[in-house]
Amino acid sequence: MNRVKYTNPILLDGESTVIVENNVRLYDGDQKTSFEGGELIITTHRILWGRPGAIARGQTCLALNFDLIVFVEEEPASTFSFSRSRKVILHLAECQDQSDGPQYNSYYNFIKLSFRDGYTNNVIGVLNDLLQKKTWEPLSPETPEAPEVKSQLPTIKLRTGIVGIERSLQEKQKATDESISVAFQDLSKLMAMAKDMVRLSGTISTKIKEKQGDITEDETVRFKSYLMSLGIDDPVTRDSYKSDNQYYKSLAKQISEFLVSHVEEMGGMMALTDVFCRVNRARSLELLSPEDILNACRVMESLDLPLKLFQFNSGVMVLQLRTLDDESIAEATAILVDDRNSLSAEELSQQLGISLTLAKERLLTTEKYGKCCRDDSIEGLRFYPNLFLTKEE
């Protein structure tokens, strides 16, 4: 954000408006800023951002000159996101910190434009076209004789001591930066292919759920871990809300939307420790504290979400489906015990793909409802079907 400066929205000589987009938020690297919901105008010379109606009234706005942009790309949408928001990343060239902008310095060499409602124009195509044409550069007069005169003059390098060495290094650095800028122009094509890869991953994920194709169990687990690493798009943060109550409600909705399919795959129940790990892994840098996740899970039931917080008698806390209760857990577990004749917590954990703690709690709940009996021996704790329920008198 140290490349962005405050300016007057009046167009410069030779400058014209190309496209206009609304409801745009600015990011300093990956960090959200207070500049949100504004109007974005892309001209032939620069990018302007202002509060709704401020640019039309001639009020001060933010501007980013095109000569500071190295290349642009679109951030791939997350597989777990259903929002219309789209983000454009502007990679910027190095420059000295300036005091006439919203920030004096920045740790990032890029900014993001977040279009909360999507964009109606081909923003990526327009920006790439303007960067290639370089319409902001002044036209130099034609000098046909200059190359001949220059070719006749010998090249003379003056030895000016330390100052000359510094100038030579600066010229080499400038030439290197120009070469890198040209090389990065082709990255826009590469990022376009990344969209196809995300689309392909969604198709494969659907096939895994429908159990189609010859995909081994190891490949399924590995691919699901890849999908988890894609993350949550636009995660809920405390800075966006005035009160903790609103923050926890929005966080609860996002966690429920993200985890409901995973909880269903794990038999309708997930330990709170697993919830903490999965959510924070998907949020990348926007990490949540255990207290925030616990408070968000506590309000899920009052919001009529598909998930709710449940605590066993032993104190173990889980996030489970709203339709799940102790009796249904006991019946489902009793069926598994009958099929295997007997089960230990370790065996049930492997069969359902859940943690050892949850497996033990499911068996204890089944015992509580009298649908199985325990055998506690030197070989460990095992549970057997309750023959008193099925034995004929």
Disulfide bonds with the S-S distance in Angstrom:
none
